[in-house]
Amino acid sequence: MMEKNEIKGKAKQVKGKVEETAGKVTGKKSLEVKGKADQVVGKVQETAGKVQGTVKKTVKKLK
């Protein structure tokens, strides 16, 4: 099962990619940069969710 942060992170990455592409197409550098930043934040959030899931599984095994 995926953690909420993992799912939210993936969604933020997709949103960021869309923003980045829209910025490139329209020539709006600020939108492009915001999209890239959202992708980074999304990747961090996704990774945090994966770690959270791993910790939960490990704790369950120890009980």
Long-range contacts (C-beta under 8 A, 24 or more apart in sequence): 1-53, 2-49, 2-53, 3-49, 3-50, 3-52, 3-53, 3-56, 4-49, 5-45, 5-46, 5-48, 5-49, 5-52, 6-45, 6-46, 6-48, 6-49, 6-50, 6-52, 6-53, 7-49, 8-42, 8-45, 8-49, 9-41, 9-42, 9-43, 9-44, 9-45, 9-46, 9-47, 9-48, 9-49, 10-42, 10-46, 11-42, 12-38, 12-39, 12-41, 12-42, 12-45, 13-38, 13-39, 13-42, 13-43, 13-46, 14-42, 15-42, 16-40, 16-41, 16-42
